[in-house]
Amino acid sequence: MLPILWKNLAVLVAISGILWTICCLLRNVNLIDIFWAIGFVLMAWFSLLFGDRFLVRPVALTAMVTIWGLRLSGYLAWRNLGKAEDYRYAAMRQNHGSRFAIVSLFTVFGLQGALIWIIAMPIQIGILSSGDWQAWRWLGVAVWMTGLLFESVGDFQLAAFKADPANRGQVMNRGLWRLTRHPNYFGDFLVWWGLYLVAAEKESWWWTIVAPALMSFLLIRVSGVRLLESSLRHRISGYEEYVARTSSFLPWPPRNIGDRR
């Protein structure tokens, strides 16, 4: 199993290097966001093919990761391709100047590749294992499906809202966005805990749980909720009131402004 994990890492490093070269030529790093979900799909498929275990659980895990990854990458490609470089990368480019290419190789491409490999660890190990399927793993499938639904519907509702010019600069507070300020991130959170439940092994569950925990931390405290809200507070009219009314992450009915519970 260990040689295949290292082989997966080597392939991921090579692909990240190729992607970095393309982005340097384009002078636009947006492709790295699209590759994020595709990276997990590749880790699942490489594990399945290198491990040669076409059994129920390995195939199911590969299918689940593929469905999630292709949907998310397709959505991000539709949203970002042809657009100006994301403000995060544009700020990095301005800050580092001529050193941006080499800095981004390690802090953007290298870091993301390492995170993909680490977070995909329970998936890789689950696919390379015996393929047993106990009834309780259906709980993981249910959690995954709920997360995929939240993420997909949330993205669709936001895209439809932004497509109307009348909504420019306004708060999206309809549909799932009325229950949580981040239905897409909450959905992603459920997706990864669902995948973990399907992939968990009795010998390794205690240390591979670091993967969904790390993803949850990134979604809530680093590159997800916190980073996005720090930007939205300055750009969206009425966002402070929306924050006061609406749950930050877990879906919950809106509260009255005066309700401080």
Residue, then its C-alpha position, 0 to 999 in steps of 0.5 A: m500500500l505504501p509504495i502506491l501512496w508515494k506513487n500517487l504523490a509523485v504523479l500529483v507533484a508532476i501534474s502540479g508542476i505542469l499546471w504551474t508552468i501553464c499558469c506562469l505562461l498565462r500570467n493567471v493562477n485561476l486554474i489552480d482553483i479548478f484543479w483542487a477538486i480534480g486532484f482528489v479525483l486523480m488520487a482516487w482513480f490512481s489508487l483504484l488502478f494502481g491497487d487493482r482492487f475493483l471491489v464494491r467499496p473501492v469502486a463506490l469511493t472512486a465514484m463518489v469522489t469523481i461525482w463530487g470533484l467533476r461537479l465542483s471543478g465544472y462549476l468553477a471552470w464555468r465561473n472563473l475561466g476567461k475572468a481576471e485573476d482572483y483578487r487573492y492571487a492578484a494581491m500576491r502578484q503585486n506584493h511579490g513582483s518578479r518573485f511571484a512565479i517562484v513564490s507561487l510554486f511553493t505557497v500555492f501549487g506546492l501547498q495545494g498539492a500537499l493538502i490534496w494528498i493528505i486530505a485524500m489519505p483516507i480515500q486512498i487507503g479505503i480504495l486500497s483496502s479489502g473492499d468490505w462493505q458493512a451496513w453502517r457505511w450507508l450512513g456515510v453515503a447519506v451524509w455525502m449525498t446530503g452534502l452534495l445536495f447542499e453544495s450543488v443547490g447553494d451554488f446554483q442559487l447563487a449563480a442564478f442570483k448573480a445572473d440578475p444585474a439588479n442584484r449586483g452588490q446586494v446580499m444573497n439571502r434566499g433559498l439555502w442562503r437564508l438558513t446559512r451564510h455558506p451552504n456550499y461550504f457546509g455541503d463540502f464539510l458534509v461531503w468529506w465527513g461522508l467520504y471518511l465514514v465510507a473509507a474508514e478502516k479499523e486499523s487507521w481510522w484514528w489517524t486518517i480522521v485528521a483528513p476531514a478534520l483538516m478540511s473542516f478547519l480550512l473551510i471554516r477558519v482559513s480559506g473558506v468562511r473567514l477569508l470570504e467574509s472578510s471580503l464580503r463585509h466591505r463589498i456587499s450592501g447590508y451584509e452586516e445585517y445579514v450576518a446578524r440574522t443568519s447562521s454562519f455555517l450550520p443551517w438554522p432559521p433566521r433570527n431576529i436582529g434583537d435576538r442575541r442568543 
